[in-house]
Amino acid sequence: MKSPDVSIIIPNYNGAGLVEDTIRSVLTNTSASYKLVIVDDASTDNSPLLIRRMIRKYSHAQLIIHERNKGTASAINTGIRKSKTPFIAVLGFDMSVEKNWLSETIRYLKQRPRVGAGQLKILRFGTNHFDSAGELLTPFGFLAERAQEAEDSGQFDYIRPIFSGKGTATIFRRDVLEKTGLFDASYRMYWEEPDLFWRIWKTGYRVEFLYQSKTWHKYLTGLKPLSRSQQINATYFGCRNHIITIIKNATGLRGVQMFISVIGVWFIFLLIFLATFDFKRSYAIVRAIGYILLHIQNVVIQRRALQKRLGGRYKSDSLWYPLIGDSRSIGWYAGKMWAYCLGKPY
């Protein structure tokens, strides 16, 4: 029997009511030769039981359960390690996919060995508006979403390099992951994708927006709104992992500029949250900075290990940055900050 081309990894944590539809969508709409690996990250709801019942008659589907909660990044890594296929697709537990969603993308990647990874087209569930068309990187170290919730009229239906992508619908070459390392499990959630994609670019591979595969995301819809606890977690891990990603990966004068800018913006957020009496989010930033200070030696060790792994390519950012760099106006930065304070996409 021919080995499958791709492993589809779905990390799950308390996804009852969502993950069943995601699995059903994959089983119904995937024509590419694949293996389905669901990794449950120690859920406290009944989603593992629901998953087990759904996949028990499918020999190409597997459920792996973490005994303790380790975070999304670790769950994805577990799925990658259990998979032997040449391609790895990662899908959030709150997704749906179109018919034959991976076939054309797999064919494209087989023909272009220097494309190491990519993000698929992600629309907001129940609409024809973008959730993400990939992200570029500003000179100040911030992610710039290309589509910004625009209606999908085919305007992004072309291949182009991107810096990073939303991890809820991504695809990787296994051999590239072996060269660059997997997701940084210490991140747990948020910014693990930009950190990994940055390493992929440094290694000499491209990251592209792969519009051929259309998916829909339920995040920030009525089916999966952003709760207060999730907002606080997003602030803590977003701040912590954003700064760590810059320390680990940025180089040269641009790297210094990114570090100063990112620290400055998170300090502004701290002042805003204090001024609006949002003490839980302000404390989340304080905790994030405290974590970095306590673990700065480990972060520096990670940076040095990356330098050793990549050699001269570690400082190659100036060669590929022009492909994925994007300058934005002051108004854009202000709008992004305002949207972040309100917990809205931008």
C-alpha positions in Angstrom: 0.0 0.0 0.0 1.3 3.5 -0.9 2.3 5.6 2.1 0.3 8.7 2.6 1.6 12.1 1.4 0.5 14.2 4.3 -0.3 14.0 8.0 -3.1 16.3 9.1 -2.6 17.2 12.8 -5.4 18.7 14.9 -4.4 19.8 18.4 -7.4 19.8 20.7 -8.1 21.3 24.1 -11.7 21.3 25.4 -13.0 21.4 21.9 -16.3 19.7 22.4 -18.9 21.1 20.1 -16.3 22.2 17.6 -13.7 19.5 17.0 -16.3 17.0 15.9 -17.3 19.2 12.9 -13.6 19.8 12.1 -12.9 16.0 12.0 -16.0 15.4 10.0 -15.0 18.1 7.5 -11.6 16.5 7.0 -12.9 13.0 6.7 -15.5 14.1 4.1 -13.5 16.6 2.0 -9.9 15.3 1.9 -9.0 13.4 -1.3 -5.2 13.6 -0.9 -3.6 10.5 0.6 -3.4 11.3 4.3 -3.2 10.3 7.9 -5.2 12.1 10.5 -3.6 12.7 13.9 -5.6 14.4 16.7 -3.6 15.3 19.8 -5.7 16.0 22.9 -3.8 18.3 25.3 -5.4 16.9 28.5 -8.9 18.2 27.9 -11.2 18.5 30.9 -14.4 18.2 28.8 -15.7 15.1 27.0 -14.0 15.9 23.7 -11.6 13.0 23.8 -14.5 10.6 24.2 -16.3 12.2 21.3 -13.2 12.1 19.1 -12.6 8.4 19.9 -16.2 7.5 18.9 -15.9 9.5 15.7 -12.6 7.9 14.4 -12.9 4.3 15.7 -13.8 3.0 12.2 -11.1 4.9 10.4 -7.8 3.1 10.2 -6.0 6.2 9.0 -7.1 8.3 12.0 -5.4 8.3 15.4 -6.0 10.0 18.8 -3.1 10.8 21.1 -3.8 12.1 24.6 -1.4 14.1 26.7 -1.6 13.2 30.4 -1.1 16.9 31.4 -1.7 20.1 29.6 1.4 21.3 27.7 0.1 23.9 25.3 -0.8 24.0 21.6 2.8 24.1 20.4 3.7 21.0 22.3 0.5 19.2 21.1 1.5 19.9 17.5 5.0 18.7 18.1 3.6 15.4 19.5 1.6 15.0 16.3 4.7 15.8 14.1 6.8 13.2 15.9 4.2 10.5 15.5 3.9 11.2 11.7 6.3 9.9 9.0 4.8 11.6 5.9 6.8 14.0 3.7 4.2 16.8 4.4 2.6 18.0 7.7 -0.6 20.0 7.7 -1.8 21.6 10.9 -5.4 22.4 11.4 -7.1 24.1 14.4 -9.9 22.2 16.1 -12.4 25.0 15.1 -12.0 24.7 11.3 -13.8 23.4 8.2 -12.3 22.8 4.8 -13.5 22.8 1.2 -13.8 19.7 -1.0 -10.4 18.4 -2.1 -8.7 21.1 -0.1 -5.2 19.8 0.0 -4.7 18.0 -3.3 -3.6 21.0 -5.4 -1.4 22.4 -2.7 0.4 19.0 -2.3 1.0 18.9 -6.1 2.4 22.4 -6.0 4.8 21.7 -3.1 6.1 18.5 -4.8 7.1 20.6 -7.8 8.8 23.3 -5.7 11.3 21.9 -3.2 12.5 25.3 -2.0 9.0 26.1 -0.6 9.4 24.9 2.9 6.1 25.9 4.4 3.0 27.9 3.8 -0.4 29.2 5.1 -3.6 28.2 3.4 -6.4 30.5 2.7 -8.4 31.1 5.9 -11.9 32.8 5.8 -14.1 33.7 8.8 -16.7 30.9 9.2 -20.1 31.7 7.8 -18.8 34.6 5.7 -16.7 35.3 2.6 -14.4 37.6 4.5 -10.7 36.8 5.3 -9.5 35.6 8.6 -6.0 35.6 7.2 -4.1 35.7 3.9 -0.7 35.5 5.6 1.4 38.0 7.4 4.3 40.3 6.5 6.9 41.7 8.9 7.3 45.4 9.5 10.7 47.0 10.2 9.6 47.5 13.8 9.0 43.8 14.5 5.2 43.6 14.1 3.1 41.3 12.0 1.1 43.0 9.2 -1.9 41.0 8.1 -2.3 41.3 4.4 -6.1 41.0 4.0 -7.4 42.7 7.2 -10.8 41.0 7.0 -11.4 42.0 3.3 -14.1 40.2 1.4 -12.6 37.4 -0.7 -13.1 38.3 -4.4 -10.0 36.5 -5.6 -7.7 39.5 -5.1 -5.3 37.3 -3.1 -5.5 34.2 -5.4 -1.9 34.2 -6.3 1.3 32.7 -4.8 3.4 35.1 -3.0 6.0 34.9 -0.2 4.8 35.7 3.3 6.8 36.1 6.6 4.4 34.1 8.7 0.9 32.6 8.8 -1.9 31.8 11.2 -1.1 28.4 12.6 -4.7 27.2 12.4 -4.2 26.2 8.7 -0.6 25.7 7.7 1.5 23.1 5.9 5.2 22.1 6.2 7.8 19.9 4.6 8.9 17.3 7.1 12.6 17.5 6.1 12.5 21.3 6.6 11.1 20.9 10.1 13.9 18.4 10.8 16.5 21.0 9.7 15.0 24.0 11.6 13.5 22.3 14.7 9.9 22.0 15.6 7.7 24.6 17.4 9.2 26.0 20.5 7.1 24.2 23.2 7.9 26.7 25.8 5.7 29.2 24.0 2.6 27.1 24.7 0.5 29.4 22.5 0.8 32.6 20.5 3.8 33.6 18.3 5.0 30.0 17.9 4.3 30.3 14.2 6.4 33.4 13.5 9.2 32.0 15.5 9.2 28.8 13.4 8.7 30.5 10.1 11.5 32.9 10.8 13.8 29.9 11.2 12.6 28.4 8.0 13.4 31.6 6.1 16.8 31.7 7.8 17.5 28.1 6.6 17.1 29.2 3.0 13.5 28.0 2.3 10.5 30.1 1.3 7.2 30.5 3.1 4.3 31.2 0.8 0.6 32.0 0.9 -1.0 28.9 -0.7 -4.4 30.1 -1.7 -5.3 26.8 -3.5 -6.6 25.3 -0.2 -9.6 27.1 1.3 -10.5 26.8 4.9 -12.9 28.5 7.4 -12.2 29.5 10.9 -14.7 29.8 13.7 -12.5 31.9 16.0 -14.1 35.3 16.9 -17.5 34.2 15.6 -20.6 33.4 17.6 -19.5 29.8 17.6 -16.2 30.6 19.3 -16.1 34.1 20.8 -13.0 35.4 22.7 -13.6 35.0 26.4 -12.2 37.2 29.1 -9.7 34.5 30.3 -8.6 34.0 26.7 -8.1 37.7 26.3 -5.8 37.8 29.4 -3.9 34.7 28.2 -3.5 36.3 24.8 -2.0 39.4 26.5 0.4 37.4 28.6 1.6 34.9 26.0 1.4 37.5 23.2 3.7 39.9 25.1 6.1 37.3 26.4 6.5 35.3 23.2 6.6 38.4 20.9 9.6 39.8 22.8 11.3 36.3 23.1 10.9 35.8 19.3 12.7 39.1 18.6 15.5 38.3 21.0 16.0 34.8 19.5 15.8 35.7 15.8 16.3 39.4 15.0 19.8 40.4 13.9 21.8 43.6 13.1 20.6 47.2 13.3 17.1 46.1 12.2 17.0 43.7 15.1 17.9 46.4 17.6 15.2 48.6 16.1 12.7 45.8 16.4 13.6 45.1 20.0 13.3 48.7 21.1 10.0 49.2 19.3 8.4 46.0 20.6 9.4 46.8 24.2 8.1 50.3 23.8 4.7 49.3 22.4 4.1 46.7 25.2 5.0 49.4 27.7 2.4 51.7 26.1 -0.1 48.8 26.3 0.7 48.5 30.0 0.0 52.2 30.6 -3.3 52.0 28.6 -4.5 49.1 30.6 -3.6 50.8 33.8 -5.4 54.0 32.7 -8.5 52.1 31.8 -8.5 50.1 35.0 -7.9 46.8 33.2 -5.7 45.6 35.9 -5.8 41.9 34.8 -4.3 42.7 31.4 -1.8 45.1 32.8 -0.7 42.5 35.3 -0.4 40.0 32.5 2.2 42.2 30.8 4.1 42.6 34.1 4.1 38.8 34.5 5.3 38.4 30.9 8.2 40.8 31.4 9.0 39.1 34.7 9.1 35.7 33.0 11.5 37.0 30.4 13.8 38.5 33.0 13.8 35.3 35.0 14.5 33.2 31.9 16.7 35.5 29.9 19.7 33.1 30.2 17.6 30.3 28.6 16.5 32.6 25.8 20.1 33.6 25.1 21.1 29.9 25.1 18.3 29.3 22.6 19.6 32.1 20.4 23.2 30.7 20.5 21.9 27.2 19.8 20.1 28.6 16.7 23.2 30.4 15.6 25.2 27.1 15.9 22.5 25.1 14.0 22.2 27.5 11.1 25.8 28.8 10.9 26.2 31.7 8.5 22.5 31.5 7.5 21.5 32.9 10.9 22.4 36.4 9.8 20.8 36.0 6.3 17.7 38.1 7.1 18.8 41.0 4.9 18.7 38.6 1.9 15.1 37.6 2.2 13.5 40.5 4.2 12.8 42.5 1.1 10.5 39.7 0.0 8.3 39.8 3.1 9.0 43.2 4.7 6.2 45.7 4.7 6.2 49.3 5.9 3.0 50.7 7.4 1.8 54.2 8.3 1.6 55.6 11.8 -2.2 55.4 11.4 -2.0 51.6 10.8 0.0 51.1 14.0 -2.5 53.2 15.9 -5.4 51.2 14.5 -3.6 47.9 15.3 -3.1 49.0 18.9 -6.6 50.2 19.3 -8.0 46.9 17.9 -5.7 44.9 20.2 -7.0 46.8 23.3 -10.5 46.0 22.2 -9.7 42.3 21.6 -10.6 42.6 17.9 -8.7 41.4 14.8 -6.9 43.9 12.6 
